[in-house]
Amino acid sequence: IELDELALAFKTYGSPSPPKASLLRGSPPERVAGSPHNLNAMQLRKNVEVKMPQILLLTVAKEPQMHYELWVDVSDLSPIHSWLRNENSSSLDGVYLQYQSEMLEPNGIMAMRKLSAMYRVGVWGEFGSDPDDCITALKLISECGVSYVNTDLPRGFVSNNAKQYFGLY
């Protein structure tokens, strides 16, 4: 499935949320062997409200290693607009950018704020080489306006510096 087809399918059909309370009363739903949770998929479609998750395009900040990777640098975020737009409307909700230290410099902060004003923006980091700590996450959220920061939650995520920063001791 192509990216546009996948995004359209998510936008059209959504992802399931917990069943309505009315489904839990009365006779049990029809059971079908081998189906997820052993429930008839058609029965669930008729009785489950769906809410679409945010769909963000994943990008890389380093030289692409695979043909499908989309490269973008914080010094020029302009390609993102064409990737997220389809016939003058947004086809995706936003973008995940690979962390770059320049994001937290004055020009990077301005560029990130501008992008965050138009789309949902998330930042992900490469394990072992990019910072994965509470203070970096807080700066990306408060200074750059990003909505999401992916983390592996290392043991030192909330370091002594972060505890002092937040006034925890």
N, C-alpha and C positions, 0 to 999 in steps of 0.2 A: 504494500500500500504506500502510495506517495504521501508526503507530508501534508499537502493540501487536502487529500482525501481523508486522511486520519483526522485532521482538524475539523473538517466538515462533519464527519461522523460523530465526533465528540460534541460539537455544537448542536447537532440535530438530535441525537439520542441521549446524550449525557451519560453520567455514571450513576449507578444505583446508590440510594441512601437507605437508611433503615426502613423497614416496612411500616406502614401506617398502623395505628392502634387497631383500626377496624379489621385489618387482616389477621390480627392475633386473636380475635373473638370468633365464635362460630365454628364451622367445620374446618378441619385442617386442610391446607392446600394439597392438591394432587401430588403424589410422590412419583418421581421418575428416577430410576437407577442411573447412576453415572453423571447426573447433573450437579453443578455446584450446590452445596448445602442440601442436595437431594430434593430440590423443589422444581416444579415445572416452570421453565423460563417464561412461557406465555402468561402463566398465572402471575408471576412477579411483575411483568411489564404492565399488566392492567392495574396492579395495586400498589405500585411503588412510585413515589414522587422522586424525580431526579433533579439534581443540581449540578451544573457543569463545573468542573474544577478549572482553575486558571491554566491556560496552555501557553507555555513560554518556549521560545526558540533558544536552543543551546548554541553558544558560540565559543570560539577559542581565541586566545590572545597571542599564542605562539604559532609559529609556522605550521600550517595544517599537515597532519600526517596521513589523513585518509581523505578520499575524494569528496565525501559528504560533509566534512567539517567546514564551517563558515568562520572565516577569520575577520576579526575587527579589533581595532586599537582605540583606546580611550581618547587619543588625540584626534581621531576622526570617526565619529559614530554614525556618520551620514548613511552608510549602506543599510543600516538597520531598518530605516523607514521603508525602503523598497522590499525588504524581506518580510516585513510584517503587514504590508498593505496589499490588498487585492481589489482592484477596481475602485480605488478611493475610499475603501472602508477597511478597518482592521480585520484580518482573518485570524490572527493570533492575539493573545492578550498581552504579550510582552516578550522579554528577552532575558536569558541568563548569560551574563558576561563572566569570562574568566578573570579572576582578580589580577590587577596590575597595581603596583605601588603608586603609580602616577594618578590613580583614582583619588588618592588622598592629598594630592598637591592642589594648589589653587585652581589651575586650569582644568584639572581632572574633576574637581568638585563641581565647578560650574557646568561642565559637559554632562556629568552624571545627573545633576539637578534638572537640567533642561530635558534630558531623556526621561527621567523619572516623572516629570510633569506630563508627559505624553503617553507613557506606557508603564505597565508593571515591570519593574527591573529587579532581577535577582543577581547575586554574585556567588560564584563558586570558586574554590581554590584547589590547586593541585596538592595532593597529600604529600607532606614532607618538604615542599619547597615554598609554599605560600603560607602566610600567617593564618592560624586557625585559633583565634582567641577572642575573648569577650570584648576587649577594647577596640580591636579592629572591626568587629561586627557592629558595635555601637557607633563608631565613626561612620561606617558605610551607611547605616540607617539614619543617623541624625544629621550628618553633614552632606551626604550625597543623595539622600532621599530614597534609597533602595527599599523595596518591600520585603525581600527575602535574602538571607545569607545562609548558604549551605555550610554545614560544619560536620566534622566527624566526632565532635565533642571529646577531644583528647582530655586526659586527666588534668592538664594545666590550663584548660579553657578559661576558668575563672582563677587567674593567678593572684598572688598577693597584691600586685599592682592594680589589678581590676578591683579587688576588694577595697583597697584604699580609695580608688577612683569613685566607687559607689558609696563610700563611707560605711563599709560593713565592719571595719575595725580600725 
